[in-house]
C-alpha cells in the first residue's frame, strides 16, 4: 500500500478526533457552569452532544449513531419508565388524598431543578461517592451494605486531620482525602478478611461495623471539641482549619450560591476513574469476571480471594470519601447523629443505575433533585413530602424488579439448556 493511500486512510480518523476532543472540552465546561447554577451551561452541553454525534458519524457513519442511540436506550429505558410510572402513581395518590398533583409536581420540579438547584447538587455529591461504593462492590458480586459506617469513618478522619494540618490548601486537601480514604478502606478490612477466609457474608459484617462507626462518632466528637464541660456546643466538633475547606463555586461565579462547593466535581471525576478502572484495567476485568461467574473466573486463573479483598477495600475507600466531601466542602465540622443516610441511600442510587459508575452520577442527581424539590413542594403547596418518598420507592421497586426478572429469565434459560443440571 502506498504512503499516499495510507495518509488518506488515516485522515478521517484524525479529523474525526477534533469533534470528540471539542465535545469533551465543551461538556466539561458546560457541566461546571451548570452545576454552579449557571444554567446557560446547558447550551454548551447540548453543543457537546452534537459534536460527539458528528465525530461518531465521521468515524462509523450512520450505523455508529444508531448503535450509540440503541445502547443509551437500553441503559435509560428501565430508570425512565420506572420514574414515569412512579410519578403517575404518585399523582393518583395525591388526587385520592385531596392534593393537586399538577400544582405539587410543578413545585417539585421547579424547586429541584431551579429554585433549590444548589441543594440538589450539594445532596448529590456524597451520594455519588456512596453509590459508587455500592456499585463497585456489586461488580464483584458483593453487597457493601455498610457504606454508612464507612461514611462516618471518612468524616471523622477528615475532621481529625482537618483540625491539625496547616499546609497549603491543595496539599492539605490531598492528604485529607487520601488519609480518610485509606482509613475507610481499613474499616472494611475485617469484613474482607472474614469473607475471604471464612466465607462470612459481607452484608452482616459491614452492617455491624456501620453501627459500630455510628456509635463511635459521639466519643470522637467529645474528644475534638464537643465536650459538655468545656463547650457550648457539646454535639459538634470544632471547625476544621480554613485551609482544609474545599473551594466554592462563588470564587469563580459571584452569583453562585455560597454553599455550592467543588466536591461535586471531585465526585464526578471519581465516577469516571472507577469506570476506567473497571473497563480498562486488568484489576477491573478480574473484579467483573468474578462478579459474573466465580467458577469461570477461577478456571481462568483469577484469584477470587484477592479480588474480593480488593473490591471491599476500594468500596470502603469510596464511601469514606463521601464523609470527607461533607466535612471539607459543606459542614466544616462533624455533628452527632448525622442522620444523613447517605450510605443507605447510596444503595438505592446504585441499584437504580444498574451498578454503572457513570449512571450513579445521574441517579444521584435525580435523588438530590427529588429531595430538594420535595422540600420546596411541601413548603409552598403543603403537599406532604412523603409523596416524594413514595415516588422514589416505586421507581426503585420497578427498576429492581425488572433486573430481577431479567436475571431469573437468564438463569432459567441456562438451566433448561443444561437439561436441568
Buried (B, 14 or more C-beta within 10 A) or exposed (E): EEEEEEEEEEEEEEEBEEBBEBBEEBBBBBBBBBBBBBEEBEEBBEBBBEBBBBBBBBBBEEEBBEEBEEEEEEBEEBBEBBBEBBBEBBBEBBEEEEBBBEBBBBBBBBBBBEBBBBBBBBBBBBBBBBBBBBBBBBBBBBBBBBBBBBBBBBBBBBBBBBBEBEBEBEEBBEBBBEBBBBBBBBBBBBBBBBBBEEEBBBBEBBBBBBEBBBEBBBEBBBEBBBEEEEBEBBBBBBBBBEBBBBBBBBEEBEEBBEBBBBBBBBBBEBBEEBBEBBEEEEBBBBBBBBBEEBEEBEEEEBBBEBBBBBBBBBBBBBBBBBBBBBBBBBBBBBBBEBEBEBBBBBBBBBBBBBBBBEBBBBBBBBBBBBBBBBBBBBEBBEBBBEBBBBBBEBBBBBBBEBEEEEEEEEEEEEEEEEEEE
